[in-house]
Amino acid sequence: MLGDIVAVTTLVVTLILALLTGWYVWLTQGLLRAQTDAHVIVYPRFVGTRAPAIELVIENLGNGVARDIKFELSEDIPYQLSGWGKAPAQGVKLLKDGPLIEGMPFLAPRASRTFDWGDHPALHETLGKRVILVTCVFKSGRRTLKTLSSLEVASFEHQCYLDSDGARQCAKELSRILEVLRGRGPIG
């Protein structure tokens, strides 16, 4: 009788340990996959070193190669808009080609592609608070993965776009030119 209780207890404990071990292996495999998969996102980036421009960035944040990358957009993307707080006079130019429309065959780990989207005031006038959703479908190894990104410009309102270093360098060069013109400084 006591032998049967010990045998059943041993069987139950062994089954529980086998299930826990299987669960642990499954979690470890998921962690390993997360460390080696590609992870492609699209996001806007404010460029503060020149006029209040916004770039679109396609970036592979993962450690794996992304292949056969395709993008699905929730709506057409306005593109290369410029101007200060007014709607474009000749209508809105829409993105018709490039990687967001045609896709990309390959993006290396930690690599990115960047292109001008437009000036913040014109983009803000055109988009307002709307958000364009970008679904990215790509292959990482043998798996097909999907990510969702949001493109918006409203959050960039009141960003500082003064290039203080560039302005300082221009002032320094203008002072040097003035000294040369006054005959007090070296040429070159």
N, C-alpha and C positions, 0 to 999 in steps of 0.2 A: 504494500500500500504506500509506504513512504517512498519507495523506489519509483512508483508511478507519478507521485506528486513532483518529485525531483526531475523526472524525465519531461513532464509536461511544462514545468517551470523553465527548464533549460531550452525546450523547443520554443516557447513563447519569447524568451529573452533573445534567442538566436534570430528569430523572425524579426523582432523589433530592431535589432542591430543591423540585420541585412537591409531592412527598409531605410534606416537612417544612413547607412553607407551608400545606398543607391541615391538617396536624396542629396547627400554630400557630393557625390560624383557629378550629378546633374547640375548642382550649383557651381561647382568648380569649372565645369565645361562652359557654363554661361559666362563666368568671369573671364575665362581665357578667351572666349569668342569676343567679348566686349573689348578686350585689350588688343585684339588683332584685326577687328573689323574696320572698314571705312565708315565714316560718318559725314555725309555731305550736307551742308546747309547753305542758305542764301540769306544775306543780310545787307541792309544799307549802312554805310559808314560816312560820317560827317568829316569833311576835309577842311580843317581849320587853317591850313597854310595858304589858302588863296580865297577867292570870293566864297560865299557860303555854298559850296558845292557838296553834293552827295554822290558817293560812288556806290555801285552794287558790287558785292563780293560773293563769289562762289568759292567755298572753302571746304576742304576735306580735313576735318578735325581729328579723324581717326588715325590709327597706325597701319591700316591696310590700304591697298590700292582699290580705288573705285573705278569700275568699268561700265561701259554702256549706260551712261548717265542721261536720263530723260527728265524733263521738267514739265509739270502741268500747272498752268496759271489759272487762278479764279477769275481773272479778267485781264484785258489787254493792259500792257504797261506803258504809260507815257514815258517818253525818252528824250533826252537832250533838250530839256526845257531851260530857258534862261529868261531873266527879267526879275524885276524887283516888285513883287507883290501884285502883279496884274496877270490876267489870263493871256496866253499867247494870242497875238492878233491874227495869225494865219492858221489857227486851229492847232490841235495837239498832235504832235508827231508820236506815233506808236512804234514800239519795238517790233520789228518785223523779221529780223535775222539775228544771228549770233548764238552763243551757247544756250541761253535761256529758251530760245525758240527751237533750235536745231539739235540741241543736246551736245554731249561731249563723249568721245570714246574712252577717255582715260583721265584720271586725276590722281597724282601721286599722294602718298601720305603727307599730311601737313602742308600741302600745296594749295594755292589759291589762284583765281583769275579775278581781276578787278577791271571795271570799266566805268566811265562817267555815266551817271544817271541824269544829272542836271543840277541847276541851281535851286537851293532850298526854297526861296520865295515863290518861284514859278511852280515847282512841284507841289508846294503846300497849297497854292491857289487852285491847282488842278485836282489834287487828291483830297484835300481837306483832312478829315479824320478817318477816311476810308483805309482799310487794310487789304492789301493784295496777298492772298495765300499762295504759296509756292509749294507744291508737292514734288519731291525729288525721289525718283525711283532709280536704283543703281544696283550693280552686282558687286559683291564683296566675297571673293572666293567662289564657292558654289551657291551661295545664298543670294536671293534678291531682297534688298532692304528698301525701306521707304522712310523719308523724313518729311516733316512739315515745317515750313518757315513762313514768317510774316514780313512783308515789306510795307513800311509806313514812314511818313515824314513828320507827322504832327509832334512827335516827341523831341524833334530837333529844334523846336521853336525856342528862341532866345539863346541859342548856342553862341559862344564867342567865336568869331572867325577872324580875329585880328592876328596877323602874322607878326608878332612883336620882334622876333629874331630877324626876319626879312626886312622889316621897317628899320631896325637898328643898323643892319648891314648897309642898307641904302643910304641912310643918314651919314654913316662913316665914309662911304665912297664919295658922296656929294661933298663932304668936308675936304677930303683928299683932293678932289678935282678943283675945288675953290682955292686950296693952297697952291696947287700947280699953276692955276691961272694967275694968281697974284705973284707968282715967281718965287714963292718961299718953300716950295716942296719939290722933291725929286719926281721926275717924270718916269712912269712905269711902275 
